[in-house]
Amino acid sequence: MGHHRFFNPENVYFQQFRPSPYTCALIRVLRRELSQKSIHKVLDVGTGSGLFLACLAGLGATELYGVDIDPQAIEATTALLKQLHPNLKCNLYQSDMWTPFQAQDKFDVMVANLPHFPGNFKDPTRPSGWGGGNGREIMDKWINGLAPHLNDGGCAYFSHQDLIGWAHSKELIERNGLAWQVVEQWTAFEPPERMAAVEEKYLTLDSQDLYAYGGYVFVEAKIVKVTKQK
């Protein structure tokens, strides 16, 4: 089976937006939870490569929306969807998280795999906007924007690394009148160079979510499903 059967050289951002373990876990959840459901209008916040929109289109979504602050992410998403779903229109916005959308814009499914690591660590192989050290701020903005844009009966899925404080996220979800469910969970390894960039306050925030053996540091991570409370 040749490499050329899968890789399209037109997608020049393949390496820059390569999938992380968080991407893989979220795709697994979407395929497991939505394969038997009817979904139409979907939104990916922080589109990156466009993988989640491609996945949702494959699961039957017909109205695709995506937003990302990085122009290269918009180009990467455009290239991937043109390759896989050329007959589907995708509405893409190079913008901040919720800025392009009005109060009446509501979605059946919303997804996000946001760069919410709480440290100013820059990976030169990744887009320049990743790893800015404002992880808690990014997560709060995402959670606070969910309720106004979620259809009745709709759901949102997002990745969460617990270094930023899972207790805080749970409280914020509930304060917004939403219900949450952990639908996937695993333990993530964080190398020393990344941990060295973490702000001190996060190292003691939820100590049960962070543990180390010498220089080997592990953090709990999860995929969270959010729905409107009944």
N, C-alpha and C positions, 0 to 999 in steps of 0.2 A: 504494500500500500504506500504510494508515494506521497511525499510531503506536499507536492503541488496540488493534490486533490483537495486540500483544505485551505491552504494559504493563498489569498488573493494579493498579488504584489501591489495592487492599486491602493490597498489600505496601508499607507506608509506609517501610520501611527500604531501599528500592531504592538511593537515592543514598548513604546511609551505608556500605553494604556493596557498593558498586559494584566490579566486577571489575578487578583489576590485570593487568598483563602476565604476572605469575606465575600468576594464576588461569587466564588464557587458555591458557598453555603446558601447565598441568597437565590441563586439560580435553582439550586436543588429544591428549596422551599417553594418557589413560584411554580415549578413544574409539578410538584407533589400536590399543592393546594388548589391550583387553578385549572388543572387539565380537564376537569369535569364541570367547570362553571362557565357561565356566559359572561364575558367581559367585553366591553366596547371601548370606552374612553379611558385612557391610561396616561399617567404622568411619571416621568423619571426625573428626579431632582438631582443634579450633578451627573449628567449622562455619561461623562467619560468616553468610553469606547462605543457606547450605544448597545452594549450586550443585553441589558435588561429590556429595552424596547424591542430588540430583535426577538428575544425570548417571548415577550408578551404578545407580539404579533403572531408568532408561531402557535400561541395558545388561543388565538381567535380575536385579539384586540383589533379594532378597525379604525380607531381615532388615536393617533400617537402624538404625545406632547413630551418635549424634553427641554431642560434648561441647564446651562452650565456657564460659569464665568469665563472659561477658557475657550478662546476661538478655535483652538486645535481640537478640543473635544467636540465641538459642533461639526467640524470637518470630518473627524473620525466617525462620528455617528452617522453623518450623511453618507459617507462611503460604505459603511457596513449595511445600512438599510437599503441603499441602492442596489447592493449586491444580492441581498437576501429577499427583500420585499419591494421590488421596483414599482409595483402598482399601488402601493399604499402611500398616501400623503403623510408626511411627518412634519409637525409644527415645532420647529426648534428655535430657541431663543438664547442668544448670548447675553446673559443677564444675571443679576443676583437672584437668589432662591425663589421668592414669591412675587417679585416685582412685575412680571409680565401678566399676572392673572388678576381678574376682577372677582368680586364677591360671588358672582353667578357662575364662575368657572368651577365645576365640580367633577370629580372623577370616580370611576368604579374601583380603580386600583392606582395606588401611588407607591413608588419605590424609591429608596435612597441608600446608597453606600457612600456616605460622606467621609471626607478626610478629617476625622474628629480626634486624632491623636493629640494629647495635651502637652505638646512640646515643640519647640522651634527647631525641628529636624528637617533638613532638606536632602532628599535623595536626588542626585543629579540625573538619574535615569527617568525620573517622573516629572509630570508637569510642574511648572514653577509655583503654582498656587497651592500645592499640596504641602502639608506639614507646617502651617504657619503658627502653631502654638495656641490657636483660639478654639480648641476642640469643643469645650463646653458651650461657648457662645454659638457655634455652628449647630450643635445638637439642640440647644434651646430654641433657636430660630426655626428649625425644622419642626419640632414638636408643636410649637405655638401656632404654626400655620396649618396644621393638619385639619382640625375640625371644620374651619370655614370652607374647605375645598373637598371634603369627603362626602360622596353620595350616601344617602340612607342605604344601608346594606352593603356599602363599599368597605374597602379595607386598605390599610397601608402596611408595607413591610420595610424594615430598615435594619441595618447592621449596627451593633453597639459594642464597643470595647469598654469594659467596665472600669477602666482606669480613670475615666472622667466622672464616675459616680453613678452607679445604677439606681441607688436609692433616690437620688435627685431626679433622675429621668422618670422613674415610676410616679413620683409625686406630681411632676409636671404634667404627665399624660393624664392622670386622674383629675387634676385641677382644671384641665381643658374639657372635661366631660367625656373622656374617652376611656375605653377599656383596653387592656393590654394582655398579651399572651406570648410567652417565650416559645417559639416553635422550632428552634434549633439552638444548640449550645455546644461550645467546645473550649479548649484551653489553647491560648495563643502564646508562642514564645516571642519575647522581645529582646533583641540583641543589645549589648552594652552601649553601643553608640546611640541608639535611640533612647534608651532609658536615661542616659546622661543629659538629654535635652528636656526631660520632663520637669515641669515646675514642681517645687517642693511640696506645695499644698496637696497635690494629687497623690503623693506617695503614701499619705496617711488617711486619705479620704474614706475609702471603703477597704480596710486592710484585708478583709476576707477575700477580696477579688484579686489580690496581688500577693504572690509568694515567690521566694527566691531560695536557691540552693547555690551558695557561692555566687558566681557571676551569671548563673542561669536564672533568668527572671520569666515568670509566667503570669499571664493575665487572663481572666475569664472574658469570653466573648460570646455574643449571641445574635440571633435574628429575632426581632420582635414584630409581632403582628398587632395592629391597632385597629379598633372598630369603634363606632359610636355606641355609647352606653344605651341600653334599652330601658 
